[in-house]
């Protein structure tokens, strides 16, 4: 096939690959809006409000702030955000398979691949960006800077990861300007970075488990405020599960000292307390309002987890070198900055208008601390090798 004709076909293939995901996302949003209309049927609202609520739900899932009565809903990350992320990723991966199949059929595999990836990524990004813009207009979403950044990240990252144009461009730049050794270091650092973030997620769960064990009576006492504690436990458990990513981030923010905001004016960490009205969610009472001096020792849990991710296995120690550590640290700081855009927002009015984790403290305390552990692990491997050579 002529290269120019092949490039013109890519947007059509992108529409074909993204259409099933768009249909599923739209159907789920519509059903959610219909369910909300059914619950609010006593208010005698017209059925046309279903579309508005559906678009508000889609806009919120994309990271925008949407009106909620007299309050503004600006969700921290929920399973809805992740569902939209993977719908876009699946569309990009489907398009990549289509492009690879066409190249294999033409016997021109690898021809102009990077340009095709860029055109395909731009096409898939455009499709879902238009969908989010339509949802924002119909749903009346606010066009604030944080919301726009969230949409750009949530739509672009899965496209770039699934179609891989950014990775190819970065690899080419590093190879051309820094050499093949730097490219190999970059490749090793990517696996190390993924292990570090996985270790942080696991260690956050361990920290939260320790806090729940220590403050079990305070956590369960929250349920007694409801008329049916058993039903409240199930309902609140489902809600908290939906906010699992933010809860994981809160665990790391609390133990690192970056702080977690449970309500307006109530910001806690392992090193400082605060007074104020806390929302009636069990997970909010996990964090002590007046932490004891030993609470800071819990920071050893994520430190040990990150160290294990760097030097825990002999196969991983090959990446514990200077340049992989430098590349990993850059990726870790960028990852914290991008992820923390999502880890705060409003889930209601009043005190619930500010909940979650701030970007700057989290990036500089938890992010730089994580990078320090990565370099410490690298230094330990270097000292071990020097000692072995001396013997």
Secondary structure by P-SEA (a helix, b strand, c coil): ccaaaaaaaaaaaaaaaaaaaaaaaaaaaaaaaaaaaaaaccccccccaaaaaaaaaaaaaabbbbbcccccccccccaaaaaaaaaaaaaaaaaaaaaaaaaaaacccccaaaaaaaaaaaaaaaaaaaaaaaaaaaacccccaaaaaaaaaaccaaaaaaaaaaaaaaaaaaaacccaaaaaaaaaaaaaaaaaaaaaaaaaaaaaaaaaaaaaaaaaaaaaacccaaaaaaaaaaaaaaaaaaaaaaaaaaaaccbbbcccccccccccccccccccccccccccccccccccccaaaaaaaaaaaacccccccccccaaaaaaaaaaaaaaaaaaaaacbbbcccccccccccccaaaaaaaaaaaaaaaaaaaaaaaaaaaaaaac
